[in-house]
Amino acid sequence: SLNTTIEAGKKLESILPELEKSAELVAEIAYAGLEQANGALQVNTAMIQLNNQTQHNASSSEKIASTAAEFSSQAEALKELIRFFKT
């Protein structure tokens, strides 16, 4: 019985380095997962900012198009006035 206990203790001591190595690997995997999650969060934040800027640019383009149409209308009205005074 004592020999069995001593033998079991030696076997546990022999596998202890492998258990420690496994624990280190699990810790490294967990850290890599956190880094990956952080990277994904940064990409998500950048995509949100890009989307917001795209929406802002679309709004600005619509305002510019509206202003251009109004200028065109005013130019036509001005042409009509010039024709009136030329005749």
Secondary structure, 3 states (H helix, E strand, C coil): CHHHHHHHHHHHHHHHHHHHHHHHHHHHHHHHHHHHHHHHHHHHHHHHHHHHHHHHHHHHHHHHHHHHHHHHHHHHHHHHHHHHHHC
